[in-house]
């Protein structure tokens, strides 16, 4: 195998691994939210869990606004 083949294989492996990790994280978050809903359906704990999960996710500048040139965002 030449170097280019190895590099491409490693990149593909990293993408697949990242996809699996993200999918498992989302599945775990949904399961936790469902469990919280069944524990106390009227308290809005699912909305709270979703909000906390979204806040912990990495986002771009200004909460994910679109980017423009030179590393600035459209909000500023």
C-alpha positions as CSV (number, residue, x, y, z in Angstrom):
1,X,0.0,0.0,0.0
2,X,1.2,3.4,-0.7
3,X,1.1,6.4,1.6
4,X,-1.9,8.0,-0.1
5,X,-4.0,4.9,0.3
6,X,-3.2,4.7,4.0
7,X,-4.0,8.4,4.5
8,X,-7.3,8.1,2.7
9,X,-8.2,4.9,4.7
10,X,-7.4,6.7,8.0
11,X,-9.6,9.7,7.0
12,X,-12.5,7.4,6.1
13,X,-12.1,5.5,9.3
14,X,-12.1,8.7,11.3
15,X,-15.3,9.9,9.6
16,X,-17.1,6.6,10.3
17,X,-15.9,6.6,13.9
18,X,-17.1,10.2,14.4
19,X,-20.5,9.4,12.9
20,X,-20.9,6.4,15.2
21,X,-20.0,8.5,18.3
22,X,-22.5,11.3,17.4
23,X,-25.2,8.8,16.7
24,X,-24.7,7.0,20.0
25,X,-24.6,10.3,21.9
26,X,-27.9,11.4,20.3
27,X,-29.5,8.0,21.1
28,X,-28.4,8.2,24.7
29,X,-29.7,11.8,25.1
30,X,-33.1,10.7,23.7
31,X,-33.3,7.7,26.0
32,X,-32.5,10.0,29.0
33,X,-35.1,12.5,28.0
34,X,-37.7,9.7,27.6
35,X,-36.8,8.3,31.0
36,X,-37.1,11.8,32.5
37,X,-40.5,12.3,30.9
38,X,-41.9,9.0,32.3
39,X,-40.6,9.9,35.8
40,X,-42.5,13.2,35.9
41,X,-44.4,13.9,32.8
42,X,-45.7,17.3,33.8
43,X,-42.4,19.0,34.8
44,X,-40.9,19.7,31.4
45,X,-37.8,17.8,32.2
46,X,-37.4,16.7,28.6
47,X,-37.3,20.3,27.4
48,X,-34.7,21.0,30.0
49,X,-32.6,18.0,29.1
50,X,-32.7,19.0,25.4
51,X,-31.7,22.6,26.2
52,X,-28.8,21.4,28.3
53,X,-27.7,19.0,25.6
54,X,-27.8,21.8,23.0
55,X,-25.8,24.1,25.2
56,X,-23.1,21.6,25.7
57,X,-22.6,21.0,22.0
58,X,-19.9,22.9,20.3
59,X,-21.2,25.8,18.2
60,X,-19.6,28.5,16.1
61,X,-19.3,32.2,17.0
62,X,-22.5,33.9,18.1
63,X,-24.3,30.7,18.7
64,X,-23.9,29.3,15.2
65,X,-24.6,32.3,13.0
66,X,-23.3,32.2,9.5
67,X,-19.7,33.0,8.9
68,X,-18.5,35.6,6.6
69,X,-14.9,36.4,5.4
70,X,-11.9,36.9,7.7
71,X,-13.4,34.9,10.6
72,X,-16.1,37.3,11.4
73,X,-19.7,36.3,11.8
74,X,-22.8,37.9,10.4
75,X,-24.0,39.0,13.9
76,X,-21.1,41.4,14.5
